[in-house]
Amino acid sequence: MVMFQILFTDLYIDWEKKSWSEVAAVLGLIYMFARHKYFHGYAESAKGRLPGFYLNLVVVMVLIALGTTGIVNSFLDEYLDFNIGNKLRKLI
């Protein structure tokens, strides 16, 4: 599931045609660390798994948010000629 989310994020997030594979790769590494922490915490006690679980939850939510933003941005750019990244840069 995580590989799908990493690829999902990498394929669809590209404001100004930039590659976001670095962000997806870092989030994938953090996800693997969270799973490692979850496993070792679970081996010790049931409450020890919570930090790994919460870190895992945050990483997955960020990957889903990035992927969704990328899909929405690509559809808006393709069909309505509206690019979220360009609009945000003009505001800032």
N, C-alpha and C positions, 0 to 999 in steps of 0.2 A: 504494500500500500504506500509506503513512504517513497519508494522509487517512482511510483506513478505520480505522486505529488511533486517530487523533485523535477521529473521530466515535464509535468504539467506546468509548473512554475517557469521552467526554462524555456518552454516553447511559446508561451503567451505573454510574458512580461517583456516588452521591448519598446519602451518609450524612446523615441528617436532611433530606433533600430539598434539599441545597445543590447549586449548580451547580459543577462542576469544570471548566468550559470555560476558565477562566483558566489552570489548570495545563496543560491540553491545548494551549492556544495557546502558552504559553511553551515547552513541550516541542517543539512544532512549529517554533518559531523556532530553537531550539537545533539541531534536526534539520537545518533548512535551512543553518545556519551550518556544521554538521559536514560536510554534503555539499559545500559550497563549499570548505571546508578540504581535504577529500579530493581534490576535482578539481584544485585548485591544487598540492597536494602530489604528485599523480600526474603532473602535467605536468612537474614538476621532476625527480623521481626516484621509483623504486618504493618506497623506504623513506620518502619524504616523505609518502606517503599514510596511513601508520599512525596518526598522531594523529587525523585526521579519521575514519578507520575505527573506531577504538576509541570515540570520542565518539558516533558514529552508533550503534554497537552498544549502548552504555549507554542512550541515549535510547530506542531501540526496545524494549529489555528493560524499562525503566521503564513505557513505554506499555502493553506487554503485561501486566505485573504489575498495573497500575492497572485495566485493563479486566477482567482475570480476577477481581480482588478485587471489583470492582463487580458483576459477574455473579453471583458466589457470594453476595455480600451481598444482592442483590435476590431471588435464589431462596430464601435462608434466611429473609429477612424476609417474603416472600409466602406461602410454604408451611409454614414451621415457626415463624413469629412470633419469630424470633431475629435481632436486629440487631447486627452486629459493632461498629458505631460506638458504640452505647449501652453495650455491654458493656465496651469499651475505656475509655470515659469514666468508668464506675463504678470501674474498677480504678485509674485515675489520680487 
